[in-house]
Amino acid sequence: MGTPENVLLARAQSGSEDAFAELARKHSSQIYKCSLRILQNREDAEDNLQNVLLQTFRNINSFKGKSQFSTWLVRIAVNEALMKLRKRQRDKFVPLEDASHFWSPRPSPEIQVIRAELRALLINEILRLSPGRRNEILRFTMGEKRNTSTQKSTRFRIKYQLRKQLSYLFKEENSPASCYSANANQSAL
């Protein structure tokens, strides 16, 4: 003859709600404590206990007896608690399209002018590059991302050359770039 828990389990798998209720009473404390350890919140642990018992009731026939019944219940409790934690993390973040009312989608007129000036200076410097280097930048910016080591090093040398040619912008205090970087630094503080 089996242990009392095995007898209850067999009766619950046969459809006895009383046997399942007895198993639930016996293991509720363990499920609750496990859930509370993971979720760190009493209400969430109580919800998790109810979810685990509901899932166990629905899937009691899938228990094959390869482990202890309590081990199976704890595994279900852990899985449910982890899913609840993931959902809690997802709910913390507001998608950008939902939060767009917090800021203006357009930068200030000053920033727009500075960006336009910087863009014009960068275009002029790109036009001063050799035709081969100009074409490499154009191909890269248009989405042709070839990644052989030669092309990577060519792009690196082009970026270095452009930085060197435009470095004077960042040395002058009243240059458009210095104003732009000063505005960026102020907003970061």
URCOR-V335757 format. One record per helix or strand of 3 or more residues. SS is the DSSP state (@ for helix, = for strand). FROM is the first residue (numbers start at 0). LEN is the number of residues. If there is no record, write none. Layout:
ss:from:len
SS:FROM:LEN
SS:FROM:LEN
//
This chain:
ss:from:len
@:3:10
@:16:23
@:41:17
@:59:3
@:68:24
@:99:3
@:108:19
@:130:11
@:148:18
@:167:4
@:175:13
//
